[in-house]
Amino acid sequence: MDPIMFSIFGIDIYWYSVFILIGIIIGIILLEKEAKKFKYPPDLIFNICFWAIIIGIIGARLYYCLFNFSYYKNNLLEIFAIWNGGLAIHGGLIAGLLTVIFLAKKHHLNFLKLLDMAIPSLILAQAIGRWGNFFNSEAHGIATTYTQLKDLLIPEFIIEGMELGGIYYLPTFYFESLWCLLGFIILLIIRKLKYIKIGATTCIYLIWYSLGRFFIEAWRTDSLMLGGFKVAQIISITMFITGLTYLIILSRKGKYENLYNDINEKRVVKRGGKKNV
């Protein structure tokens, strides 16, 4: 596949960057719509999104480069060439999470409530962003055959794109994209439940995404490694346990306690040195 979408005035526009941008734009629109329901200031939400995305992308890149330090230490300028691929979602999640926690504390907001509002947008952006890997011919799985790919009911254009050097590979990017898309639908349904608690949507995301990523990662041929283990699988196990543990804790709280869909939630938003209730 050609990684370049088009060129304008000598500048190459990459599919990878375009899909990430599309995912971000759609994600922000969905988040702002959800935040409006709870009367969160649009400019505040956009500001949080802006910094979480910027720092998340930086975190995703640094995370990837750290686990490929042997290469990048001799090619420092390539650290900035993110259009060539090389963004590790787990690094982005960690950096983005820390950013949201910091900004939530700064503005006196419930960071779990913010995460619950943002999580469906995040997993949808992941589903969209994975298609950038397709055009970069990366994030694919083990070698296979044309017949096996057809038996999996994979679209013909994807099968053709997975022929690299005369060898067919499993389109693990496609599997993860579908898994995230299904997760997006499930999270939207769950978040609308009357008695869903603050933090539950985030927990279910951690469980859902990490479960799929753990098994999909087993097929990946370009995994980041730590010793003899795949880093993404280690992180996935950690995410799964964290999500499941906190979900159990939430289930032990009162039925009407800390409800996500409580539109009368009291909060203090610190803006311009003043506090608005």
PyMOL commands that set and color helices and strands:
alter all, ss='L'
color gray80, all
select helices_A, chain A and resi 15-37+42-66+69-72+76-80+82-84+89-106+111-135+146-151+156-161+172-191+200-217+231-251
alter helices_A, ss='H'
color red, helices_A
select strands_A, chain A and resi 4-8+11-14+143-144+163-164+167-169+225-226+229-230+269-271+274-276
alter strands_A, ss='S'
color yellow, strands_A
deselect
rebuild
show_as cartoon
